[in-house]
Every structure is written in C-alpha cells, then in structure tokens.
Amino acid sequence: MEATRSSQPRPFAALWALHFWVSLLVLPILSLLALTGAVYLFEREIEDALDPGTRFVSPVSAPLPPSALVAAALEVQPGTVTRIETPQAADRPLRVFVTSKDGAARTIVLDPADGQVIGTFDPEWTVGALAKRLHGSLLLGSGGRIAVELAACWTLVMLLSGTLLWIGTRRAQGRRLLPDFRARGRAWWRDVHAGAGLGMGLVVGFLVLTGLPWAIIQGDLVRKAVTALDIGYAGADVAPASGPSQAHHGEHAGWTIQGLPIPASADPHAMHRHRAGAALRGEQTPLTVIDTVMTAARARGIAPGFAISIPTDPAAAIVADVYPARPEDQRVMYFGRQSGALIKDVEYKDYGWGARAVETGVQLHMGRYFGLANQYLMLLACIAVITMANSGIVMWARRRGARRLAAPALSFRGISRGVAATLILLACILPAFGASLLALLLLERLAARRGLPAPEPQ
C-alpha cells in the first residue's frame, strides 16, 4: 500500500491517520445502521401507509371477548398461541401470534368488533422486524452483533478524533471553527463533512451509548453491573436449577426484564390439570383464562396496547406486559395459568436508578420519548451519519487522484497523551473495543518491524 503525505500540520498527522482508518472501517456499517435506524424510527408510520387494511379498523366500542378472538384466530391458523397484542386505540386491530405444528410463526390480525380475520403474515418479515434485525445483527447472527458492537465502539473514536482534528487544524491555521459552506470543490465537501459531525456528533454519540446496553458483549456486562450494584430490578426472580419453571422473558420484553426468569404459576397442579374446550397450549391453559387476565390487567391500570404472553413451559405464569413510549408507564404482571389470579405486579417504581436510566435512554434512542420531535431529532442524526460517510468518500476520491490509494499508514506513535488516555479509558470500559484496540496495536507493531512507512506529515 502506498503511503501518502498528510495535508495536516505535523502534530495532527497521526490523529488524521487514526480518523481516516477508523472512518473507513466504521462508516459502511454505521451507514447501514443509520438507514435501518431511520426506518425503525418511523416503523409504525411506514407500515400504516403500506398496509392500512391490516393496521386499522373501524372504531370499536364493544369488542368481543379476547377468548372469542383467539378462537377465531385458531380456526384460521391452528397451532399454539404464544402472544396476544391488544389494540393501542379503538381503531386498531388485535393481533394473535401462533406457532403452527411445523414450527412456523404466523401473526393473525383480527377486527375486535366481530372477530373477522383481516390479515395474516410472517412476523419476522415485516418492515419493522427486518429493520430491527438488520440494525442489531446485520442478519448475520452473533457474528453480526459483534461487528455492530465494534462499529459502535469505534464510532466514539471517530467522533472524538474528527472533532479534535477539526479544532486543532483550524486553530493552527488561524481560521474560524465554524464550517464555511461558501467554499468550492473539495473544501466544500470537507466543510459539509465537518458540519455534519460538529452539528450532530453529540446526538450520534448518544445513540451509540444508549444502544450499547443491547450489545452482545457490553450489554451483558451492563446487566451484570446493574445487578451487582443493586440499581436494576431488585425483585427479579432467580430460577432454581431444578425449579418448576425454566421460562425466561424473550425479545419482546424491555431491557430491564429481558432474560429474567418468569415466575412459576401459583396454580396447584398447573402442569397436569386442564378443562374442557379450547386451550392455548396443548390444553394445559384454558382459553377463557385470557378473559380473566385481560380484565384483571386493565383493572390494575395497565396502559393500552399491552400484550399477553403464554410461555412454552406449562409451569410458567402468564405474562401481561406493556412498554410504552414513556418508561414510567412500563408494567409487567404475572398470572396463574389456570385461575388467572395475580401472582406479581412489577412497575417502573420497582426499578433502580440504573435500570431507569437505561430504559429512558432506550426510548430516546428509538425516538419515542417525546413524540415526533424525538423522531425527527434522531432522524437528523441518521442523516448526519450518511452525510459524513458520503462526503468522506468524495473527499477521499478527490484527494487520491487516478491511481493512488492516498491512505496514510496508521501509527499510534504520534498520538497525543490526551487521546491515548481516552483510548485506554474506553478500552477499560468497553471490552470489545479494548480487544480490538490491542489487536490493532499488535498489527501496527508487526507492520513497523517489517518496515512499512508511518504517516508522513507535509
């Protein structure tokens, strides 16, 4: 690879090389995260526009009993009911999630007024579900999740190095810090690049930090830290190794509750008793208990749009939960599978400050906390990321000419003490970043031994 002379003043040559390579590696993934994040921000609006026939119904004042709606769904799609999502408003349908005998997942959409089925689909391939999976794992499983986490961690370095580089070089050149969009050619693209970073850098950094609790490595560490410091949900059940219930909260649950064990049903002989008529899971849970559970949940003030989940484990309790835009309204209730009697009621006030901070950050990250303004603010951050990526590519293309790669050789030898200390701090806090930084340092040392050139300031 041919090294190029840096156009930056001597003290910033190494910093520019770091910014260049980090951006080159991070921005492709970050751009995809920005695109999928923008879609996910407006998931509801997009799906409402694309398929209004299954997203809206005539306003319903007297809906059928939930058990009748579930029975209607099972007539269309026989199988096992796993989840029931109640309408968020009078003009919204009810959804029943069913797993067929061959293991296929289907969502049945019904009009609560008369039980008419108005749509069926695979829940894994909606616009929102696809955007979420791309956003979290690039559709590559655990490997994709690790790649996303690494990109997120190095984004912090990209933002820091870019900001320091801009401020340092502008001061060294005696120029004002604000970008000048009246420039022409490559200078205009440089100022657009800097303007996007300076204008929305803090918001992009916030998105990274609030997304890391969901990451495969950092997320697990944050959960353990919150639990160890007793600032999460102190009332979480601990499933015994050979206890009656081994079910856990899945991906539909909020961050604080996800992965926690579901309490055992308090009903005696819950695993063996069944009643005549339709049932939810292998005739272990009577269908009519859903009416009891929903009535009890509403009576206790659960927010509209809540869901009922029936765990696979017949010994586990039925779960009623809701995760609205404001985390203060989160609620999780557990009910007996046979009687529908309340076992436990978990509210936001039961969370410690650590869990509350994460839950608030998640809702802000998703653009839900303060309505459309929140959505558009996060959309601007997504646009800024895409702008930085594209303007960076244009600057690189105009710099390198016809045949040169114009890539500076990466070297940490010229990095300032402040930047080095920041990298060490991040490595201590973010293990995935720390491991990748160590690997990068080893590669740099190997390259130095082989005599590859370091950054050459002009």
VMD Tcl script that draws the C-alpha trace (Angstrom):
set ca {
  {0.00 0.00 0.00}
  {1.39 3.40 -0.90}
  {1.54 5.89 1.92}
  {0.61 9.47 1.27}
  {1.80 12.73 2.67}
  {-0.71 14.17 5.12}
  {-2.08 17.63 4.40}
  {-2.44 18.20 8.14}
  {0.06 20.12 10.31}
  {2.72 17.88 11.85}
  {1.10 17.45 15.33}
  {-2.08 16.14 13.74}
  {-0.71 13.69 11.16}
  {-1.14 10.62 13.39}
  {-4.56 11.80 14.53}
  {-5.65 12.23 10.93}
  {-4.39 8.73 10.08}
  {-6.39 7.32 13.01}
  {-9.51 9.20 11.94}
  {-9.11 8.08 8.33}
  {-8.80 4.37 9.06}
  {-11.43 4.27 11.77}
  {-13.88 6.06 9.49}
  {-13.05 3.77 6.58}
  {-13.79 0.69 8.67}
  {-16.75 2.03 10.67}
  {-18.80 4.09 8.24}
  {-20.05 1.23 6.00}
  {-21.67 -0.50 8.99}
  {-22.64 2.80 10.60}
  {-24.36 3.92 7.39}
  {-26.42 0.71 7.34}
  {-27.31 1.28 11.00}
  {-28.36 4.83 10.14}
  {-30.57 3.65 7.26}
  {-32.21 0.85 9.25}
  {-32.47 3.10 12.29}
  {-34.29 5.73 10.24}
  {-36.75 3.08 9.04}
  {-37.24 1.76 12.57}
  {-37.87 5.28 13.89}
  {-40.87 5.55 11.58}
  {-41.82 1.87 11.57}
  {-45.42 2.50 12.57}
  {-45.96 5.31 10.07}
  {-44.39 3.29 7.25}
  {-46.40 0.14 7.95}
  {-49.59 2.20 8.35}
  {-49.01 3.67 4.89}
  {-48.01 0.41 3.23}
  {-50.80 -1.78 4.61}
  {-53.63 0.27 6.10}
  {-56.08 -2.62 5.65}
  {-54.41 -4.65 8.40}
  {-53.35 -1.68 10.52}
  {-56.71 0.00 11.06}
  {-60.32 -0.98 11.76}
  {-63.50 0.99 12.28}
  {-63.51 2.37 15.84}
  {-64.72 -0.33 18.23}
  {-66.73 0.50 21.35}
  {-67.80 -3.04 22.37}
  {-65.15 -5.61 21.35}
  {-65.69 -9.35 21.54}
  {-64.17 -11.22 24.48}
  {-60.46 -11.94 23.90}
  {-61.09 -15.68 24.14}
  {-63.53 -15.46 21.20}
  {-60.98 -13.55 19.12}
  {-58.23 -16.07 19.92}
  {-60.59 -18.92 18.98}
  {-61.28 -17.22 15.66}
  {-57.54 -16.91 15.02}
  {-57.00 -20.61 15.76}
  {-59.71 -21.55 13.27}
  {-57.74 -19.80 10.53}
  {-54.31 -20.91 11.75}
  {-54.31 -23.99 14.02}
  {-51.37 -24.19 16.37}
  {-50.07 -22.84 19.66}
  {-50.88 -19.30 20.79}
  {-47.74 -17.61 22.10}
  {-48.72 -13.95 22.34}
  {-51.73 -11.67 22.07}
  {-51.27 -7.95 21.41}
  {-54.23 -5.80 22.39}
  {-55.19 -2.68 20.39}
  {-53.46 0.57 21.30}
  {-56.52 2.55 20.26}
  {-60.16 1.99 19.35}
  {-59.32 1.98 15.62}
  {-56.54 -0.61 15.88}
  {-56.88 -4.41 15.47}
  {-55.94 -7.20 17.84}
  {-53.05 -9.50 16.92}
  {-52.64 -13.14 17.82}
  {-49.24 -14.81 17.39}
  {-49.48 -18.52 16.60}
  {-46.82 -21.19 16.11}
  {-48.07 -23.90 13.76}
  {-47.41 -27.61 14.28}
  {-44.49 -27.45 11.85}
  {-42.92 -24.60 13.85}
  {-43.80 -21.72 11.51}
  {-44.67 -18.41 13.18}
  {-47.74 -16.52 11.97}
  {-49.48 -13.37 13.09}
  {-53.27 -13.29 12.77}
  {-54.85 -9.81 12.66}
  {-58.48 -9.55 13.76}
  {-61.17 -6.90 13.96}
  {-62.12 -6.79 17.69}
  {-65.72 -5.88 16.79}
  {-66.67 -9.15 15.08}
  {-63.60 -11.42 15.09}
  {-63.11 -11.14 11.33}
  {-59.58 -12.04 10.23}
  {-58.26 -9.10 8.21}
  {-54.74 -10.37 7.63}
  {-52.08 -12.99 8.32}
  {-48.32 -12.67 7.88}
  {-44.92 -13.90 9.00}
  {-43.88 -11.63 11.91}
  {-40.20 -11.97 11.00}
  {-40.61 -10.24 7.64}
  {-42.46 -7.02 8.38}
  {-40.72 -3.73 7.60}
  {-40.08 -3.07 11.27}
  {-38.91 -6.58 12.10}
  {-36.48 -6.68 9.16}
  {-35.10 -3.23 10.01}
  {-34.65 -4.31 13.63}
  {-32.77 -7.48 12.70}
  {-30.52 -5.64 10.26}
  {-29.92 -2.94 12.83}
  {-29.00 -5.42 15.55}
  {-27.09 -8.16 13.76}
  {-26.84 -7.37 10.02}
  {-28.76 -10.66 9.57}
  {-25.51 -12.45 10.46}
  {-26.34 -13.80 13.91}
  {-23.85 -13.45 16.76}
  {-21.03 -12.53 14.39}
  {-23.08 -9.66 13.05}
  {-23.91 -8.47 16.55}
  {-20.20 -8.38 17.40}
  {-19.48 -6.43 14.20}
  {-22.20 -3.90 15.09}
  {-20.83 -3.54 18.62}
  {-17.28 -2.98 17.38}
  {-18.51 -0.40 14.86}
  {-20.42 1.38 17.63}
  {-17.40 1.47 19.94}
  {-15.04 2.78 17.25}
  {-17.63 5.38 16.27}
  {-16.82 7.13 19.54}
  {-13.16 7.26 18.47}
  {-14.17 8.52 15.03}
  {-16.23 11.34 16.52}
  {-13.53 12.29 19.05}
  {-10.67 12.23 16.54}
  {-12.68 14.14 13.94}
  {-13.61 16.87 16.43}
  {-10.05 17.25 17.74}
  {-8.67 17.23 14.22}
  {-11.02 19.97 13.04}
  {-10.49 22.21 16.08}
  {-6.73 21.68 16.14}
  {-6.07 22.31 12.47}
  {-8.41 25.31 12.26}
  {-6.69 26.95 15.22}
  {-3.25 26.13 13.83}
  {-4.27 27.77 10.55}
  {-5.80 30.78 12.30}
  {-9.25 30.10 10.86}
  {-12.65 30.18 12.50}
  {-14.10 26.95 13.84}
  {-17.44 27.12 12.04}
  {-17.52 25.45 8.60}
  {-17.71 27.75 5.58}
  {-20.25 26.35 3.15}
  {-19.36 29.01 0.58}
  {-16.18 27.12 -0.29}
  {-15.81 25.29 -3.59}
  {-14.64 21.86 -4.66}
  {-13.07 19.54 -2.12}
  {-13.10 22.30 0.54}
  {-16.90 22.43 0.34}
  {-17.12 18.68 0.89}
  {-14.71 19.00 3.81}
  {-16.90 21.63 5.45}
  {-20.05 19.59 4.84}
  {-18.30 16.61 6.44}
  {-17.23 18.70 9.42}
  {-20.59 20.43 9.71}
  {-22.46 17.13 9.95}
  {-20.03 15.87 12.59}
  {-19.98 19.05 14.66}
  {-23.71 19.63 14.37}
  {-24.93 16.15 15.27}
  {-21.85 14.49 16.79}
  {-23.20 14.61 20.34}
  {-26.51 13.07 19.25}
  {-24.72 10.33 17.29}
  {-22.56 9.65 20.35}
  {-25.70 9.50 22.49}
  {-27.21 6.96 20.08}
  {-24.08 4.82 20.41}
  {-24.06 4.93 24.21}
  {-27.79 4.20 24.55}
  {-27.52 1.34 22.05}
  {-24.62 -0.42 23.78}
  {-26.77 -1.88 26.62}
  {-28.34 -4.09 23.90}
  {-24.96 -5.20 22.55}
  {-23.92 -8.84 22.82}
  {-20.82 -8.20 24.96}
  {-21.29 -4.78 26.53}
  {-24.97 -5.41 27.19}
  {-24.23 -8.48 29.28}
  {-21.65 -6.54 31.29}
  {-24.04 -3.65 31.87}
  {-26.71 -6.06 33.13}
  {-24.25 -7.71 35.49}
  {-23.01 -4.36 36.75}
  {-26.54 -3.05 37.31}
  {-27.43 -6.24 39.19}
  {-24.22 -6.27 41.28}
  {-24.68 -2.62 42.27}
  {-28.35 -3.25 43.11}
  {-29.55 -0.47 40.80}
  {-31.65 -2.64 38.48}
  {-34.78 -4.60 39.32}
  {-34.18 -5.95 42.79}
  {-37.36 -8.04 42.75}
  {-36.25 -10.32 39.91}
  {-36.91 -13.99 40.48}
  {-33.92 -16.30 40.42}
  {-34.85 -19.55 38.68}
  {-33.57 -22.56 40.64}
  {-31.55 -25.16 38.75}
  {-34.32 -27.73 39.07}
  {-37.27 -25.47 39.79}
  {-40.76 -25.84 38.38}
  {-40.35 -23.04 35.78}
  {-37.42 -22.58 33.44}
  {-39.05 -19.96 31.18}
  {-37.41 -16.57 30.64}
  {-38.54 -13.25 29.18}
  {-37.75 -13.06 25.46}
  {-37.08 -10.33 22.91}
  {-40.46 -8.65 23.34}
  {-39.59 -7.63 26.90}
  {-37.92 -4.37 27.88}
  {-34.23 -4.17 28.68}
  {-34.65 -4.49 32.45}
  {-36.90 -7.55 32.27}
  {-35.46 -9.31 29.21}
  {-33.71 -12.57 30.08}
  {-35.09 -12.71 33.61}
  {-36.88 -15.91 34.69}
  {-40.67 -15.94 34.61}
  {-42.20 -16.92 37.95}
  {-43.86 -20.29 38.25}
  {-47.63 -20.38 38.05}
  {-49.12 -20.37 41.53}
  {-51.91 -22.72 40.48}
  {-51.68 -26.16 42.11}
  {-51.20 -28.98 39.57}
  {-50.83 -26.39 36.79}
  {-48.84 -28.83 34.71}
  {-51.44 -31.58 34.85}
  {-54.89 -30.09 35.08}
  {-56.91 -28.98 32.05}
  {-60.50 -28.11 31.36}
  {-62.82 -28.94 28.54}
  {-62.93 -26.73 25.48}
  {-60.29 -24.79 23.56}
  {-56.92 -24.20 25.16}
  {-53.81 -22.16 24.46}
  {-51.02 -24.71 24.79}
  {-51.74 -28.39 24.46}
  {-54.89 -27.95 26.56}
  {-52.74 -27.02 29.56}
  {-54.16 -23.49 29.75}
  {-57.89 -22.86 29.24}
  {-58.68 -20.28 26.62}
  {-61.14 -18.46 28.86}
  {-58.36 -17.59 31.35}
  {-57.27 -14.91 28.86}
  {-60.52 -13.04 29.53}
  {-59.76 -13.13 33.26}
  {-56.17 -12.00 32.79}
  {-57.04 -9.10 30.49}
  {-59.84 -7.91 32.75}
  {-57.55 -8.03 35.78}
  {-54.69 -6.24 33.99}
  {-56.96 -3.43 32.83}
  {-58.47 -3.12 36.30}
  {-54.98 -2.59 37.72}
  {-54.34 0.25 35.28}
  {-52.07 -1.28 32.65}
  {-51.56 1.05 29.65}
  {-53.40 0.39 26.35}
  {-51.56 -1.75 23.81}
  {-50.39 -4.30 26.36}
  {-49.66 -7.89 25.39}
  {-50.35 -11.30 26.89}
  {-47.62 -13.93 26.54}
  {-48.04 -17.64 27.22}
  {-44.64 -19.27 27.90}
  {-43.79 -22.62 26.37}
  {-43.14 -24.04 29.82}
  {-46.56 -25.12 31.18}
  {-45.36 -24.44 34.71}
  {-44.62 -20.77 34.00}
  {-47.05 -17.96 34.70}
  {-48.91 -16.00 32.03}
  {-47.29 -12.59 31.43}
  {-49.10 -9.32 30.75}
  {-46.69 -6.52 29.85}
  {-46.51 -3.15 28.17}
  {-43.55 -0.97 27.14}
  {-44.96 2.39 26.03}
  {-43.06 5.47 24.88}
  {-42.68 6.73 28.43}
  {-40.84 4.13 30.54}
  {-42.67 5.44 33.60}
  {-45.71 3.55 32.30}
  {-43.95 0.19 31.88}
  {-45.74 -2.65 33.59}
  {-45.25 -6.40 33.89}
  {-47.82 -8.65 35.58}
  {-47.81 -12.40 36.16}
  {-50.96 -14.53 36.41}
  {-51.76 -18.15 37.18}
  {-52.27 -20.28 34.08}
  {-55.45 -21.93 35.34}
  {-57.10 -19.41 37.62}
  {-55.85 -16.14 36.12}
  {-55.07 -14.96 39.66}
  {-52.42 -12.25 40.01}
  {-49.02 -13.51 41.18}
  {-46.87 -10.39 40.89}
  {-47.15 -6.84 39.58}
  {-43.93 -5.06 38.55}
  {-43.97 -1.29 37.97}
  {-41.39 1.28 36.92}
  {-41.06 2.41 40.53}
  {-39.65 -1.04 41.33}
  {-36.61 -0.35 39.10}
  {-33.38 1.06 40.48}
  {-31.89 4.23 39.01}
  {-29.57 2.24 36.73}
  {-32.44 0.39 35.08}
  {-34.45 3.60 34.83}
  {-31.55 5.37 33.10}
  {-31.16 2.58 30.55}
  {-34.90 2.36 29.87}
  {-35.14 6.13 29.36}
  {-32.12 6.04 27.06}
  {-33.69 3.24 25.03}
  {-36.89 5.20 24.45}
  {-34.95 8.31 23.45}
  {-32.78 6.16 21.15}
  {-35.90 4.79 19.46}
  {-37.39 8.25 19.02}
  {-40.39 7.53 21.19}
  {-39.92 9.53 24.40}
  {-41.18 12.96 23.32}
  {-43.12 12.21 20.16}
  {-42.40 13.47 16.65}
  {-39.72 15.89 17.85}
  {-37.77 12.92 19.23}
  {-38.21 11.00 15.98}
  {-37.00 13.89 13.83}
  {-34.04 14.62 16.09}
  {-32.83 11.05 15.77}
  {-33.58 11.12 12.04}
  {-31.29 14.14 11.72}
  {-28.56 12.11 13.42}
  {-29.08 9.30 10.90}
  {-28.88 11.79 8.03}
  {-25.71 13.27 9.55}
  {-24.06 9.83 9.61}
  {-24.91 9.21 5.95}
  {-23.71 12.73 5.06}
  {-20.39 12.16 6.83}
  {-19.94 8.84 5.04}
  {-20.69 10.18 1.56}
  {-18.74 13.43 1.95}
  {-15.79 11.46 3.29}
  {-15.83 9.20 0.23}
  {-15.95 12.21 -2.10}
  {-13.03 13.87 -0.29}
  {-11.01 10.66 -0.47}
  {-11.76 10.20 -4.18}
  {-10.77 13.78 -4.99}
  {-7.62 13.51 -2.91}
  {-6.23 10.24 -4.22}
  {-6.30 11.05 -7.94}
  {-6.40 8.39 -10.65}
  {-4.11 5.68 -9.29}
  {-3.16 6.38 -5.70}
  {-4.98 4.96 -2.69}
  {-3.96 8.05 -0.71}
  {-4.24 6.18 2.58}
  {-1.94 7.23 5.44}
  {-0.11 4.47 7.28}
  {-1.68 4.06 10.72}
  {0.65 4.72 13.63}
  {-0.09 5.41 17.29}
  {3.35 6.88 17.91}
  {2.25 10.44 17.19}
  {-0.99 10.31 19.18}
  {-1.19 12.90 21.96}
  {-1.26 11.85 25.60}
  {-4.83 13.04 25.97}
  {-6.06 10.95 23.05}
  {-4.04 7.97 24.25}
  {-5.52 8.29 27.74}
  {-9.01 8.45 26.25}
  {-8.40 5.30 24.21}
  {-7.16 3.48 27.32}
  {-10.20 4.63 29.29}
  {-12.56 3.42 26.55}
  {-10.68 0.12 26.39}
  {-11.26 -0.38 30.12}
  {-14.96 0.45 29.91}
  {-15.72 -1.29 26.59}
  {-14.05 -4.74 26.45}
  {-14.89 -5.34 22.80}
  {-13.19 -2.08 21.90}
  {-10.26 -2.90 24.17}
  {-9.69 -6.27 22.50}
  {-9.86 -4.75 19.01}
  {-7.52 -1.91 20.04}
  {-5.00 -4.43 21.35}
  {-5.22 -6.35 18.08}
  {-4.67 -3.11 16.15}
  {-1.61 -2.23 18.26}
  {-0.14 -5.66 17.61}
  {-0.69 -5.26 13.87}
  {0.95 -1.85 13.96}
  {3.96 -3.28 15.79}
  {4.20 -6.07 13.22}
  {3.99 -3.55 10.38}
  {6.73 -1.43 12.00}
  {9.05 -4.44 12.22}
  {8.53 -5.12 8.55}
  {9.49 -1.57 7.72}
  {6.16 -0.24 6.48}
  {6.08 3.58 6.45}
  {4.49 5.67 9.18}
  {2.41 8.82 8.49}
  {4.46 11.39 6.60}
  {3.42 14.91 7.53}
  {3.77 17.60 4.94}
}
mol new
graphics top color blue
foreach p $ca { graphics top sphere $p radius 0.5 }
foreach p [lrange $ca 0 end-1] q [lrange $ca 1 end] { graphics top cylinder $p $q radius 0.2 }
display resetview
